[in-house]
Each structure stands twice: as C-alpha cells, then as structure tokens.
C-alpha cells in the first residue's frame, strides 16, 4: 500500500500580495471585470496553499520578465551578516505574532462597528447619498465597493491589513467638488471607491464583454451543429 502524498505546503502573505498585484494589473488591462477582480481578490486573501492561488491566475498571461539589475562598481561591500541567534529570532517572531494578532483584533472590531456596511467572506456595494459627508465601511476576507456622486472628492482613511484600497478617479480634487470622508477598515480583501459615472462605465463594459462572450459561445455551438 502506497503512503499518502505529503500535505501541500502553506503559503504566506508575500505570495498573496504577489497574486493580488497580478489581479490588479489584469483589471487595469481589461482582462478582468471589476466583479471578477473583487471575487478573485477575496479568494486570494483567503487562500491557504499555492494551488489555491494558482487557480486564480491560471487563465492570465505570465508577467514579462523583470530586467536584471546591474550592480554598480562603486557599491560599498556588503556588511558581514550578523550572527544568528535562536533566542533573538524567537523573540522577534513572538513580537511579530503578537502584533499581527493585535492588529487583527483591532481591525475586526472596526469592521463590525462600521456604520454604513461591512462585508465578511463576500462582497457588498455601498451607495453614498447626496447629503452624506462621512462614510464608514468594513470588510474581512471580502470586498466592498463604495459608489459616490460625481460631484464628490473622496478623502480616504482607515486601516486595511493585508489588502488594498483602490480610489483613482473618485479621489481626484477639482473645483466645485465637495469633500466626503470614506473610512475603510478591514483585512484580507479589497475596497474600491468609485464615482457613479465611473461605476456606470465599468458596468457597461462588463455587460458588453459578457454579451460578446455569449455571442462567441453561440457561434461556436452553431459551428459544431453544422459539422454534425
């Protein structure tokens, strides 16, 4: 009887950040829709093994190879490595673990106390009214989309641990724009802040892409039927 295969090694936040960066690039290049990015980003920060992450980027092209860096001849020689100390390493590891646990408890409290909406293991859309001046949202292993009016300039704040806050067009300042404070707290997910017109454009793009995809599928089905 063959022994069972060894368990798959777990991954850490460095691998999750790398995959999330690739997903953001795919969103910016139009390879992913906003809804697809939100779904994959939530799964990315909840992933535990490399196979979990690979499933999220298996249909995306490989990033271009980075150019090799050339060391300068005048660079100072590297300092000798400090002697390894097991006790010091364990002490630093304990401090880091305590800091992560403490920040997770703090963020969890902030998420649960968000006044305008929170997402836990899912996605949520929060629409900001014309008279609102402050918005509080939270997410944990999920994604939140905040839609603000077109006459608003957003001032983001809050704490997002092991995740991202995206605010491109909505955070631009300009004349005749009123300021709205958006406090976003959370961990292992993403927060997207968009103006209404930006959201509408993205929705139209998503619908057109889905329509083209369905049309291509129907054409392929018709070709298969003709072959038969």
C-alpha positions as CSV (number, residue, x, y, z in Angstrom):
1,X,0.0,0.0,0.0
2,X,1.5,3.3,-1.1
3,X,1.8,6.0,1.6
4,X,-0.4,9.0,1.2
5,X,1.1,12.1,-0.5
6,X,2.6,14.7,1.8
7,X,0.3,17.7,2.6
8,X,0.7,20.7,0.4
9,X,2.9,23.5,1.9
10,X,1.1,26.6,3.1
11,X,1.7,30.0,1.6
12,X,2.1,33.4,3.3
13,X,1.1,37.0,2.7
14,X,4.1,37.6,0.4
15,X,2.6,35.1,-2.1
16,X,-0.9,36.6,-1.6
17,X,0.4,40.1,-2.3
18,X,2.1,38.9,-5.5
19,X,-1.0,37.3,-6.8
20,X,-3.2,40.3,-5.8
21,X,-0.8,42.6,-7.7
22,X,-1.2,40.4,-10.9
23,X,-5.0,40.5,-10.5
24,X,-4.9,44.3,-10.2
25,X,-2.8,44.5,-13.4
26,X,-5.3,42.3,-15.2
27,X,-8.1,44.6,-14.0
28,X,-6.2,47.6,-15.3
29,X,-5.5,45.9,-18.6
30,X,-9.2,45.0,-19.1
31,X,-8.6,41.2,-18.8
32,X,-10.8,41.0,-15.7
33,X,-14.1,42.8,-15.0
34,X,-14.4,44.7,-11.7
35,X,-16.8,42.0,-10.4
36,X,-14.3,39.3,-11.3
37,X,-11.5,41.1,-9.6
38,X,-13.5,41.6,-6.4
39,X,-14.3,37.9,-6.3
40,X,-10.8,36.7,-7.0
41,X,-9.2,39.2,-4.6
42,X,-11.4,37.9,-1.8
43,X,-10.4,34.3,-2.6
44,X,-6.7,35.4,-2.9
45,X,-6.5,36.7,0.6
46,X,-8.4,33.7,1.9
47,X,-6.0,31.2,0.1
48,X,-4.0,28.8,2.2
49,X,-2.0,26.8,-0.4
50,X,-0.2,27.5,-3.7
51,X,-2.8,25.6,-5.6
52,X,-5.5,27.9,-4.2
53,X,-3.6,30.9,-5.7
54,X,-2.7,29.2,-9.0
55,X,-6.4,28.6,-9.7
56,X,-7.0,32.4,-9.6
57,X,-4.4,33.3,-12.3
58,X,-4.4,30.1,-14.4
59,X,-6.2,32.0,-17.2
60,X,-4.0,35.1,-17.0
61,X,-0.8,35.6,-19.1
62,X,2.6,35.4,-17.4
63,X,4.1,38.8,-16.4
64,X,7.0,40.0,-18.5
65,X,10.4,39.0,-17.1
66,X,12.0,41.7,-15.0
67,X,15.2,43.3,-16.3
68,X,18.3,42.1,-14.4
69,X,19.8,44.8,-12.2
70,X,23.4,45.7,-12.8
71,X,25.5,46.2,-9.6
72,X,27.5,49.5,-9.6
73,X,31.2,49.0,-9.4
74,X,31.4,51.7,-6.7
75,X,29.0,50.0,-4.5
76,X,30.2,49.5,-1.0
77,X,31.0,46.0,0.1
78,X,28.2,44.2,1.8
79,X,28.4,44.3,5.6
80,X,29.0,41.0,7.3
81,X,25.9,39.2,8.3
82,X,25.0,39.4,12.0
83,X,25.4,36.1,13.9
84,X,22.2,34.2,14.0
85,X,20.7,33.9,17.4
86,X,17.9,31.5,18.0
87,X,16.7,33.3,21.1
88,X,16.6,36.6,19.3
89,X,14.8,35.1,16.4
90,X,12.2,33.6,18.7
91,X,11.7,36.9,20.5
92,X,11.2,38.8,17.2
93,X,8.8,36.1,16.0
94,X,6.8,36.4,19.1
95,X,6.6,40.1,18.8
96,X,5.5,39.9,15.2
97,X,2.9,37.3,16.0
98,X,1.5,39.4,18.9
99,X,1.4,42.5,16.6
100,X,-0.5,40.6,13.9
101,X,-3.0,39.2,16.4
102,X,-3.4,42.6,18.0
103,X,-4.0,44.3,14.6
104,X,-6.4,41.6,13.6
105,X,-8.5,42.1,16.8
106,X,-8.5,45.9,16.2
107,X,-9.5,45.6,12.6
108,X,-12.2,43.1,13.4
109,X,-13.7,45.4,15.9
110,X,-13.6,48.3,13.4
111,X,-15.2,46.1,10.7
112,X,-18.1,45.0,12.9
113,X,-18.7,48.6,14.1
114,X,-18.8,50.1,10.5
115,X,-22.0,52.3,10.3
116,X,-22.6,52.1,6.5
117,X,-21.9,48.4,5.7
118,X,-19.5,45.6,6.2
119,X,-18.6,42.5,4.1
120,X,-17.3,39.3,5.7
121,X,-16.5,36.4,3.2
122,X,-18.4,38.1,0.4
123,X,-18.9,41.4,-1.5
124,X,-21.0,44.5,-0.8
125,X,-21.9,47.7,-2.6
126,X,-22.5,50.9,-0.6
127,X,-24.1,53.9,-2.3
128,X,-23.3,57.3,-0.8
129,X,-26.2,59.7,-0.6
130,X,-26.0,63.3,-1.9
131,X,-26.0,64.7,1.6
132,X,-23.6,62.4,3.3
133,X,-20.3,63.8,4.4
134,X,-18.7,60.7,6.0
135,X,-19.0,57.0,5.3
136,X,-17.7,54.1,7.3
137,X,-17.3,50.6,5.7
138,X,-15.5,47.4,6.7
139,X,-14.5,44.1,5.1
140,X,-12.9,40.9,6.3
141,X,-12.0,38.2,3.7
142,X,-14.2,40.0,1.2
143,X,-14.7,43.2,-0.9
144,X,-16.6,46.4,-0.6
145,X,-17.4,48.8,-3.4
146,X,-18.3,52.4,-2.4
147,X,-20.1,54.5,-5.0
148,X,-20.1,58.2,-4.6
149,X,-21.8,61.0,-6.6
150,X,-19.9,62.7,-9.4
151,X,-19.6,66.0,-7.6
152,X,-17.6,64.4,-4.8
153,X,-13.9,64.3,-4.0
154,X,-13.1,61.4,-1.6
155,X,-10.7,61.7,1.3
156,X,-9.9,58.1,2.3
157,X,-8.8,56.9,5.7
158,X,-8.8,53.8,7.8
159,X,-6.7,50.7,8.2
160,X,-6.6,47.8,5.6
161,X,-4.3,45.0,6.7
162,X,-3.1,42.5,4.0
163,X,-5.4,44.0,1.4
164,X,-5.8,47.1,-0.8
165,X,-7.9,50.3,-1.1
166,X,-8.4,51.5,-4.7
167,X,-9.5,55.1,-5.2
168,X,-8.5,56.5,-8.6
169,X,-11.0,58.9,-10.2
170,X,-13.0,59.4,-7.0
171,X,-10.0,60.8,-5.1
172,X,-9.2,63.5,-7.6
173,X,-9.7,67.0,-6.5
174,X,-11.2,69.8,-8.5
175,X,-13.3,72.9,-8.5
176,X,-17.0,72.7,-7.3
177,X,-16.3,69.3,-5.7
178,X,-17.4,68.7,-2.2
179,X,-15.3,66.5,0.1
180,X,-16.6,63.2,1.5
181,X,-14.5,61.2,4.1
182,X,-14.6,57.5,3.5
183,X,-13.2,55.4,6.3
184,X,-12.4,51.9,5.2
185,X,-11.2,49.3,7.7
186,X,-10.6,45.6,7.1
187,X,-8.2,42.8,6.3
188,X,-7.6,40.2,3.6
189,X,-9.7,41.9,0.9
190,X,-10.2,45.0,-1.2
191,X,-12.1,48.3,-1.0
192,X,-12.9,50.1,-4.3
193,X,-14.1,53.7,-4.2
194,X,-15.7,54.9,-7.5
195,X,-17.7,57.8,-8.7
196,X,-21.2,57.0,-10.1
197,X,-20.2,57.7,-13.8
198,X,-17.0,55.6,-13.4
199,X,-19.1,52.7,-12.0
200,X,-21.7,53.1,-14.8
201,X,-18.9,52.9,-17.4
202,X,-17.5,49.8,-15.8
203,X,-20.9,48.2,-15.7
204,X,-21.4,48.9,-19.4
205,X,-18.0,47.4,-20.2
206,X,-18.9,44.3,-18.2
207,X,-22.2,43.9,-19.9
208,X,-20.7,44.3,-23.4
209,X,-17.9,41.8,-22.6
210,X,-20.5,39.3,-21.3
211,X,-22.6,39.8,-24.4
212,X,-19.6,39.3,-26.7
213,X,-18.7,36.2,-24.8
214,X,-22.2,34.7,-25.1
215,X,-22.2,35.5,-28.8
216,X,-18.9,33.8,-29.3
217,X,-20.2,30.8,-27.4
218,X,-23.4,30.7,-29.5
219,X,-21.3,30.9,-32.7
220,X,-19.1,28.0,-31.6
221,X,-22.2,26.0,-30.8
222,X,-23.7,26.7,-34.2
223,X,-20.5,25.6,-35.9
224,X,-20.5,22.4,-34.0
225,X,-24.1,21.7,-35.0
226,X,-23.3,22.4,-38.7
227,X,-20.4,19.9,-38.5
228,X,-22.7,17.2,-37.3
